[in-house]
Amino acid sequence: MNKTLHVSYTPMMGYDAAWDLQKSIVKSIDLGEQQDTLLLLQHPPTYTIGSQRHPEHLLLSKEELEEKGIGLFEIDRGGDITYHGPGQLVGYPLLLLEGAGLDLHAYLRNLEQVIINFLWHYGIEAGRKPEYTGVWVGDLKICAIGVKFNKCRSRRAFVTSHGFAFNIKDGIEEQGFKGIIPCGIQEYGVTSLEKCTGRNFSVEQVAEEIMPFFAKVFSYEIAADSAIDAAR
C-alpha cells in the first residue's frame, strides 16, 4: 500500500522561515511524530549558496543586493548558487528514506523524473544532462535541484530536505539569474514553463497539477488534509 503524503502550498514565504520550517518537520518525521510532507511555495527574491561554496559565482555586490532587495543565504544543501523568486515553484520534499528507499542517487533521479513527466504532459521534451543535476530543455535549465539527506538519530535512515526550484513564469530568467552564474554553469542558460509552451500559468496551478506526478513517482497517496485548493 502506498504511503501517505501531506502537501501544502504557500503563495509566499521568506526563505529563513521556510528553512526553519523544514528543520522542524525533519525533526518531527525523525521522531515519528509527523507524516512525510511536501512543501510547495514561492520565495521573495533570494540567492542561496549550497555546500560547494563558490562566492565568485555571485556577480552582485552587497550594495547591489540591498538595492535590488535580494536576500542571500549560505545553506546546508548540496550544490552551488541558485536563485529563488516570484514566478518559480519551489518544492521541499521532507521524506523518510529507509530500507529499499535508501538509494540516495535514485532519490535525486526521481525528483528529476517528476518534473520531466510533468513537462512531457505539456508536450515539452525535457531530460537530464549526465554531468549536472536538474532538468533541462535542450541546453536550458528549467528546474534546479539541491537536497540534503539528514541522518536519523536512532535508525539507519534519512529524512530529506531542500528540493527543487521549477521556473514557471516567463521573465524569471531576467529577474535574478543575471546576477549569478547559476549552479556554477557558465555555458548554459535557463528557461521557464511559460517560455517553453507559450502559455500562461499561475504558480498555484502548477502546484496543484504537479501533485499527482510526484505521488506516482514516489508511490504516495495524497493526504485528504492537503491544502493546495484552500490556498488558491
C-alpha positions in Angstrom: 0.0 0.0 0.0 1.2 3.5 -0.8 2.4 5.8 2.0 0.5 9.0 2.7 2.0 12.4 1.8 0.8 15.7 3.2 1.1 18.5 0.7 0.7 22.3 1.3 1.1 25.3 -0.9 2.0 28.8 0.5 1.8 31.7 -2.0 4.9 33.4 -0.5 7.2 32.6 2.4 10.5 34.2 3.4 13.5 31.9 2.9 14.5 31.9 6.6 11.0 31.0 7.7 10.9 28.1 5.2 14.3 26.8 6.2 13.3 26.8 9.9 10.0 25.1 9.0 11.9 22.4 7.1 14.2 21.7 10.0 11.3 21.5 12.4 9.4 19.0 10.2 12.5 16.9 9.6 12.9 16.5 13.3 9.2 15.6 13.7 9.4 13.0 11.0 12.6 11.5 12.5 10.8 11.2 15.9 7.8 9.5 14.2 5.5 12.5 15.1 4.7 13.6 11.6 4.0 12.1 8.2 6.1 12.7 5.1 5.4 16.2 3.8 5.8 18.1 0.5 6.0 21.9 1.0 5.2 23.9 -2.2 5.7 27.6 -2.1 7.2 30.7 -3.6 10.0 32.8 -2.1 10.7 36.6 -2.4 13.9 37.3 -4.4 16.6 35.2 -2.8 20.0 33.8 -3.6 21.1 30.6 -1.8 24.6 29.2 -1.8 25.0 25.5 -1.2 27.8 23.4 0.2 30.1 23.9 -2.8 30.7 27.5 -1.6 31.8 29.4 -4.7 31.1 33.1 -3.7 32.7 34.2 -7.0 29.6 32.9 -8.8 27.6 35.8 -7.2 28.1 38.7 -9.5 26.5 41.4 -7.4 27.9 43.4 -4.5 26.3 43.6 -1.1 25.2 47.1 -2.0 23.6 45.9 -5.3 21.8 43.1 -3.4 20.3 45.6 -1.0 19.3 47.9 -3.8 17.6 45.1 -5.7 16.0 43.7 -2.5 17.5 40.2 -2.9 18.3 38.1 0.1 21.4 35.9 0.4 21.7 32.7 2.4 24.5 30.2 2.8 22.7 26.9 3.4 23.3 23.2 4.1 22.1 21.7 0.8 24.3 20.3 -1.9 25.2 22.3 -5.0 26.3 25.8 -5.8 24.4 29.2 -6.0 20.9 29.5 -7.4 18.0 32.0 -7.4 14.5 31.8 -5.9 11.8 34.3 -6.6 8.2 35.0 -7.5 7.1 33.1 -10.5 9.1 30.0 -9.5 7.6 26.9 -7.8 9.8 25.7 -5.0 9.3 22.2 -3.7 10.7 20.9 -0.4 10.0 17.1 -0.1 10.6 16.1 3.6 10.6 12.3 3.2 11.7 9.4 5.3 14.1 7.2 3.3 14.7 3.8 4.8 15.1 0.2 3.8 14.8 -0.1 0.0 14.3 3.6 -0.3 17.9 4.3 0.9 19.2 4.7 -2.6 20.1 8.4 -2.4 21.2 8.6 -6.1 17.8 7.2 -7.1 16.0 9.8 -4.9 17.7 12.6 -7.0 16.8 10.9 -10.3 13.2 10.5 -9.1 12.9 14.2 -8.3 14.1 15.0 -11.8 11.6 12.4 -13.2 8.7 14.2 -11.5 9.5 17.4 -13.4 10.3 15.5 -16.7 6.9 13.7 -16.6 5.1 17.0 -15.9 6.7 18.7 -18.8 6.0 15.8 -21.1 2.4 16.2 -20.2 2.5 19.6 -21.8 4.4 18.3 -24.9 7.8 19.6 -23.7 10.7 17.2 -24.3 12.8 17.5 -21.2 15.6 15.4 -19.8 18.9 15.3 -17.9 22.5 16.3 -18.6 24.7 13.5 -17.2 27.2 15.9 -15.7 24.6 18.1 -13.9 21.7 17.6 -11.5 18.4 19.2 -12.6 16.0 19.1 -15.5 16.8 20.6 -18.9 15.0 21.6 -22.1 17.8 21.3 -24.7 20.7 23.4 -23.3 18.5 25.5 -21.0 17.8 24.5 -17.3 14.2 24.7 -16.3 14.5 23.2 -12.9 17.3 23.2 -10.4 17.7 20.6 -7.7 19.7 20.6 -4.5 19.0 18.4 -1.5 20.2 17.4 2.0 20.0 14.0 3.5 19.5 14.3 7.3 20.6 11.2 9.2 18.0 9.8 11.6 19.1 9.6 15.2 18.0 6.1 16.2 17.9 4.1 12.9 19.6 3.6 9.6 17.5 6.1 7.7 17.5 9.7 6.3 14.9 12.5 6.1 15.3 14.6 3.0 15.2 18.4 2.9 15.5 21.2 0.4 14.5 20.1 -3.1 13.6 21.6 -6.5 13.1 25.1 -8.0 10.9 25.0 -11.1 10.8 28.1 -13.3 7.2 28.8 -14.2 6.7 32.5 -15.3 8.3 34.0 -18.4 10.7 36.7 -17.3 12.0 35.0 -14.2 15.2 34.4 -16.3 15.8 38.1 -16.2 14.7 38.7 -12.6 17.6 37.2 -10.7 19.6 34.7 -12.7 21.5 37.5 -14.4 23.2 38.3 -11.1 24.8 34.9 -10.7 26.4 32.1 -12.6 23.6 29.6 -11.9 24.9 26.4 -10.2 28.3 27.5 -11.5 27.4 26.6 -15.1 28.6 29.3 -17.5 27.9 27.7 -20.8 24.1 27.1 -20.5 21.2 29.4 -19.7 17.8 29.0 -18.0 14.2 28.9 -19.3 10.7 28.7 -17.9 7.4 26.7 -18.4 5.7 29.7 -20.0 8.5 30.4 -22.4 8.6 26.7 -23.5 4.9 26.4 -24.0 3.8 30.0 -25.0 1.0 29.6 -22.5 0.2 31.4 -19.2 0.4 29.5 -15.9 -0.1 30.6 -12.3 2.3 29.0 -9.8 -0.7 27.8 -7.8 -2.0 26.0 -10.9 1.3 24.2 -11.4 1.5 23.4 -7.6 -1.9 21.6 -7.9 -1.1 19.9 -11.2 2.3 18.6 -10.1 0.9 16.7 -7.1 -0.2 13.5 -8.9 3.1 13.4 -10.8 5.0 13.5 -7.5 2.7 10.9 -5.9 3.1 8.5 -8.8 6.9 8.6 -9.0 7.4 8.3 -5.2 4.4 5.9 -4.6 2.3 8.1 -2.3 -1.3 8.7 -1.7 -2.1 12.4 -1.2 -3.5 13.1 2.3 -7.0 14.3 2.5 -6.0 17.4 4.5 -3.5 18.6 1.9 -4.2 22.3 1.3 -3.5 23.3 -2.3 -7.1 24.2 -3.1 -7.5 26.2 0.1 -4.6 28.4 -0.9 -5.9 29.4 -4.3 
